[in-house]
């Protein structure tokens, strides 16, 4: 008579019972985990949507600003001085014409006419897509034409270096000189859309943006990290200067569009064409600027046909804010070479 006939289970069935029980428990836990994730997702979506609705108000554009139609972009700009060689200041990522408020008066005191514009996508300029380096360079050239500026010197800070470079390459007869200030002009892909950024979908994207730009702590931390201990401390007006342009209508859409494009830049071969232009070039970097590799100033100067770079000791990325007198001296030297 077999053991099966006696009603006993085979050994393999006895050993399988714990495995079956384990799989059953795992399925139950997975179902519970999926339910928990779904609940958290729905709750997060609800809270994010509610927060966005409660904070949906956009900041008003300040009154009394000056504008000019530059091509297809109604461009806000500031102006200092009334005579002398024109200088056009082109800001970088997350900046505006107001970033130049410490440098521009010094340049005007040297006897220059100084203009700082809000590059398309930033500040209080009308936001007109696409927000890429080509469109921004065309805006700069149209700005020069609209204000009838004769051979201005372009000073491009950070990503503004690429915009200034392309403006000069596109219309070389209209530009008297180019300075790269804390920028190498290269398209490095920094900030470009990646699989990770694809996760930043609404309503979470908007929530994260508002939480960041409405936090005084976050703004001060970014400012301190890029400007350094020598910079003026941000008071309420300073916080508003950096925050408000990101809160006006259209700012959010433009910001995410530019984030997806990456920081403005050009290929090395295109930048190298600057060396062939018969205009003076200059490269100026903060000695403590950690945004670029240590060799960037020398490499950039060689690439665009500029003399040895000017290094401002101890200065970080926002040299026009932390070392305006040193930058003004470098711009004066470039203007003297431009004749």
Wavefront OBJ file of the C-alpha trace (Angstrom):
o trace
v 0.000 0.000 0.000
v 1.417 3.424 -0.950
v 1.743 6.407 1.318
v -0.726 8.195 -0.909
v -3.277 5.530 -0.239
v -2.759 6.124 3.508
v -3.736 9.821 2.957
v -0.244 11.186 3.489
v 1.160 14.089 1.289
v 4.215 13.545 -0.786
v 7.348 15.253 0.570
v 7.466 17.731 -2.298
v 3.898 18.946 -1.547
v 4.809 19.511 2.095
v 7.877 21.528 1.084
v 5.834 23.600 -1.415
v 3.322 24.826 1.177
v 5.613 27.529 2.717
v 6.511 28.803 -0.777
v 2.844 29.078 -1.731
v 2.103 30.914 1.509
v 5.044 33.281 0.916
v 3.863 34.095 -2.624
v 0.367 34.720 -1.343
v 1.646 37.101 1.335
v 3.833 38.888 -1.229
v 0.873 39.419 -3.565
v -1.139 40.864 -0.671
v 1.688 43.248 0.263
v 2.178 44.317 -3.354
v -1.527 45.060 -3.660
v -1.393 47.096 -0.442
v 1.715 48.942 -1.633
v 0.077 49.723 -4.984
v -2.994 51.057 -3.186
v -0.814 53.174 -0.887
v 1.122 54.601 -3.843
v -2.113 55.354 -5.667
v -3.527 57.110 -2.603
v -0.346 59.157 -2.159
v -0.328 60.046 -5.851
v -3.942 61.189 -5.763
v -3.412 63.101 -2.525
v -0.245 64.732 -3.860
v -1.942 65.673 -7.110
v -4.877 67.156 -5.220
v -2.650 69.149 -2.853
v -0.396 70.312 -5.700
v -3.384 71.402 -7.790
v -4.922 73.166 -4.797
v -1.652 74.949 -4.018
v -1.256 76.057 -7.633
v -4.811 77.383 -7.693
v -4.311 79.250 -4.427
v -1.078 80.842 -5.662
v -2.113 81.418 -9.259
v -1.794 85.187 -9.122
v 0.946 86.605 -11.329
v 3.093 89.578 -10.393
v 2.499 92.854 -12.191
v 5.195 94.286 -14.426
v 6.622 97.413 -12.735
v 5.458 100.718 -14.135
v 7.718 103.234 -15.836
v 9.874 100.745 -17.746
v 11.448 101.637 -21.100
v 10.781 99.516 -24.193
v 11.771 99.392 -27.843
v 10.575 97.099 -30.612
v 13.574 94.924 -31.500
v 12.529 92.745 -34.413
v 9.599 90.637 -33.253
v 10.310 91.243 -29.558
v 9.100 94.220 -27.529
v 12.273 94.635 -25.530
v 12.689 96.249 -22.139
v 15.997 98.013 -21.589
v 17.864 100.401 -19.312
v 20.186 103.223 -20.336
v 23.025 105.133 -18.657
v 25.086 108.022 -20.091
v 24.434 110.159 -23.134
v 27.707 110.317 -25.058
v 30.663 108.151 -25.987
v 31.162 104.657 -27.329
v 27.968 102.604 -27.001
v 28.166 99.467 -24.881
v 25.413 96.839 -24.902
v 25.245 94.563 -21.866
v 23.760 91.099 -22.483
v 22.861 89.196 -19.319
v 22.875 85.462 -18.692
v 20.561 82.732 -17.413
v 17.944 83.831 -14.817
v 19.233 87.420 -14.964
v 17.892 90.691 -16.338
v 18.987 94.188 -17.278
v 18.915 95.019 -13.565
v 21.831 92.662 -12.934
v 24.085 95.374 -14.398
v 23.012 98.101 -11.968
v 26.432 98.284 -10.269
v 28.612 98.102 -13.394
v 26.643 100.290 -15.815
v 26.979 103.602 -13.874
v 30.752 103.097 -13.699
v 30.916 102.630 -17.464
v 28.778 105.730 -17.992
v 31.117 107.697 -15.726
v 33.986 106.644 -18.020
v 32.200 108.391 -20.871
v 30.212 105.592 -22.491
v 26.579 105.257 -23.493
v 25.478 102.054 -21.804
v 22.462 99.911 -22.645
v 21.261 96.763 -20.900
v 18.376 94.781 -22.361
v 16.203 91.986 -21.013
v 17.012 89.059 -23.295
v 13.944 87.288 -24.714
v 12.574 84.893 -22.093
v 13.868 86.877 -19.126
v 13.144 90.056 -17.208
v 10.223 92.148 -18.418
v 10.741 91.779 -22.139
v 7.789 90.396 -24.087
v 8.241 86.636 -24.259
v 8.325 85.453 -27.865
v 9.259 81.856 -28.685
v 11.592 80.281 -29.587
v 13.822 81.136 -26.632
v 16.991 79.819 -28.223
v 20.360 81.423 -28.818
v 19.567 82.195 -32.470
v 16.411 84.134 -31.666
v 18.097 85.959 -28.780
v 21.026 86.963 -30.997
v 18.620 88.325 -33.608
v 16.926 90.314 -30.849
v 20.273 91.869 -29.872
v 21.024 92.840 -33.470
v 17.535 94.268 -33.905
v 18.010 96.203 -30.650
v 21.235 97.729 -31.996
v 19.433 98.709 -35.191
v 16.355 100.075 -33.418
v 18.445 102.415 -31.233
v 20.776 103.347 -34.121
v 23.892 102.336 -32.203
v 27.126 102.653 -34.177
v 29.547 99.743 -33.638
v 28.679 99.021 -29.999
v 30.793 96.804 -27.790
v 28.873 93.720 -26.666
v 29.508 92.446 -23.143
v 27.903 89.044 -22.627
v 27.731 87.546 -19.162
v 27.608 83.752 -18.694
v 25.210 82.374 -21.343
v 25.013 85.933 -22.694
v 28.505 85.341 -24.075
v 27.087 82.925 -26.655
v 24.278 85.345 -27.537
v 26.786 88.184 -28.001
v 29.102 85.971 -30.041
v 26.362 84.905 -32.416
v 25.101 88.477 -32.762
v 28.607 89.525 -33.825
v 28.978 86.579 -36.196
v 25.600 87.241 -37.799
v 26.172 90.992 -38.268
v 29.929 91.593 -37.970
v 29.786 95.044 -39.559
v 27.454 96.280 -36.817
v 29.580 95.302 -33.802
v 32.696 97.081 -32.537
v 33.958 94.502 -30.045
v 32.956 91.522 -27.918
v 33.689 90.609 -24.294
v 32.994 87.212 -22.752
v 32.331 87.839 -19.051
v 32.242 84.665 -16.924
v 31.206 82.619 -19.938
v 32.829 80.358 -22.508
v 29.990 80.542 -25.049
v 29.908 76.779 -25.517
v 26.832 74.607 -25.944
v 27.559 72.118 -23.166
v 24.034 70.734 -22.841
v 23.793 72.074 -19.298
v 20.165 72.118 -18.224
v 19.071 70.270 -21.329
v 16.021 68.022 -21.168
v 16.856 64.584 -19.812
v 14.716 61.567 -18.848
v 14.710 62.963 -15.306
v 13.292 66.349 -16.351
v 10.498 64.537 -18.160
v 9.210 63.571 -14.717
v 8.555 67.228 -13.909
v 4.998 67.343 -15.182
v 2.189 69.550 -14.071
v 0.851 70.173 -11.556
v 4.084 69.215 -9.735
v 6.323 71.284 -11.993
v 4.469 74.483 -11.206
v 4.337 73.675 -7.504
v 8.101 73.114 -7.307
v 8.773 76.317 -9.197
v 6.547 78.452 -6.983
v 7.915 76.916 -3.784
v 11.454 77.729 -4.917
v 11.064 81.264 -6.230
v 8.785 82.346 -3.384
v 11.291 81.249 -0.790
v 13.585 84.039 0.378
v 15.958 81.374 1.679
v 16.290 79.685 -1.716
v 16.875 82.951 -3.586
v 19.465 84.148 -1.064
v 21.240 80.772 -1.153
v 21.544 80.820 -4.974
v 22.615 84.470 -4.980
v 25.235 83.927 -2.271
v 26.599 80.830 -4.022
v 27.069 82.592 -7.371
v 27.994 86.061 -6.146
v 30.176 85.455 -3.108
v 30.788 87.210 0.197
v 31.785 90.493 -1.451
v 28.327 91.083 -2.904
v 25.684 93.400 -1.449
v 23.222 91.537 0.751
v 19.749 91.075 -0.655
v 17.157 93.250 1.050
v 13.449 93.194 0.206
v 14.018 95.213 -2.972
v 16.861 92.926 -4.021
v 14.751 89.824 -3.509
v 11.979 91.368 -5.585
v 14.468 92.245 -8.345
v 15.414 88.567 -8.765
v 11.996 87.070 -8.050
v 9.431 89.220 -9.817
v 10.567 88.586 -13.432
v 9.875 84.891 -12.804
v 6.346 85.629 -11.582
v 4.995 87.785 -14.412
v 2.594 86.312 -16.994
v 4.311 83.992 -19.446
v 7.442 83.562 -17.339
v 6.768 79.982 -16.287
v 6.203 78.681 -19.811
v 9.297 80.466 -21.103
v 11.428 79.171 -18.232
v 10.531 75.528 -18.811
v 11.038 75.957 -22.535
v 14.561 77.264 -21.940
v 15.294 74.541 -19.393
v 14.377 71.959 -22.029
v 16.670 73.670 -24.555
v 19.576 73.911 -22.147
v 21.798 76.891 -21.402
v 22.455 78.946 -24.546
v 25.689 78.086 -26.310
v 27.419 77.452 -29.631
v 29.602 74.662 -31.025
v 33.377 75.225 -30.671
v 33.797 75.489 -34.452
v 31.215 78.284 -34.652
v 32.785 80.188 -31.757
v 36.202 79.860 -33.373
v 34.919 81.935 -36.293
v 35.064 84.958 -33.978
v 38.828 84.823 -34.291
v 38.488 85.722 -37.967
v 36.530 88.921 -37.296
v 38.637 92.129 -37.353
v 37.219 93.395 -34.060
v 38.807 93.354 -30.588
v 37.808 90.563 -28.253
v 38.294 90.091 -24.504
v 37.699 87.378 -21.928
v 37.149 88.179 -18.242
v 36.544 85.637 -15.477
v 36.256 85.677 -11.724
v 39.192 83.873 -10.184
v 36.877 81.949 -7.852
v 34.213 81.174 -10.473
v 33.404 77.486 -9.987
v 30.877 77.367 -12.841
v 33.599 76.475 -15.350
v 36.769 74.363 -15.339
v 39.923 76.237 -14.212
v 41.369 76.270 -17.745
v 38.243 77.825 -19.353
v 39.460 81.457 -19.414
v 42.659 80.572 -21.292
v 40.961 78.105 -23.632
v 38.151 80.543 -24.409
v 40.537 83.412 -25.147
v 42.552 81.243 -27.521
v 39.425 79.983 -29.265
v 37.939 83.406 -30.055
v 41.208 85.180 -30.842
v 41.372 87.296 -27.688
v 44.494 88.271 -25.719
v 45.286 86.531 -22.441
v 42.196 86.602 -20.226
v 41.686 89.004 -17.368
v 41.246 87.133 -14.084
v 39.644 89.023 -11.196
v 41.086 87.580 -7.961
v 38.533 86.186 -5.508
v 35.540 87.052 -7.682
v 32.863 84.458 -8.278
v 30.378 84.098 -11.146
v 28.540 87.416 -10.837
v 31.606 89.601 -11.348
v 29.542 92.606 -12.453
v 27.982 92.574 -8.983
v 30.894 91.531 -6.767
v 33.707 93.351 -8.660
v 32.133 96.078 -10.829
v 35.183 98.378 -10.745
v 37.489 95.623 -12.022
v 35.049 94.711 -14.788
v 34.655 98.379 -15.720
v 38.427 98.670 -16.087
v 38.487 95.626 -18.390
v 35.658 97.042 -20.515
v 37.509 100.376 -20.734
v 40.605 98.580 -21.994
v 38.545 96.805 -24.660
v 36.877 100.061 -25.691
v 40.309 101.694 -26.056
v 41.389 98.906 -28.419
v 38.165 99.348 -30.376
v 39.172 102.950 -30.961
l 1 2 3 4 5 6 7 8 9 10 11 12 13 14 15 16 17 18 19 20 21 22 23 24 25 26 27 28 29 30 31 32 33 34 35 36 37 38 39 40 41 42 43 44 45 46 47 48 49 50 51 52 53 54 55 56 57 58 59 60 61 62 63 64 65 66 67 68 69 70 71 72 73 74 75 76 77 78 79 80 81 82 83 84 85 86 87 88 89 90 91 92 93 94 95 96 97 98 99 100 101 102 103 104 105 106 107 108 109 110 111 112 113 114 115 116 117 118 119 120 121 122 123 124 125 126 127 128 129 130 131 132 133 134 135 136 137 138 139 140 141 142 143 144 145 146 147 148 149 150 151 152 153 154 155 156 157 158 159 160 161 162 163 164 165 166 167 168 169 170 171 172 173 174 175 176 177 178 179 180 181 182 183 184 185 186 187 188 189 190 191 192 193 194 195 196 197 198 199 200 201 202 203 204 205 206 207 208 209 210 211 212 213 214 215 216 217 218 219 220 221 222 223 224 225 226 227 228 229 230 231 232 233 234 235 236 237 238 239 240 241 242 243 244 245 246 247 248 249 250 251 252 253 254 255 256 257 258 259 260 261 262 263 264 265 266 267 268 269 270 271 272 273 274 275 276 277 278 279 280 281 282 283 284 285 286 287 288 289 290 291 292 293 294 295 296 297 298 299 300 301 302 303 304 305 306 307 308 309 310 311 312 313 314 315 316 317 318 319 320 321 322 323 324 325 326 327 328 329 330 331 332 333 334 335 336 337 338 339
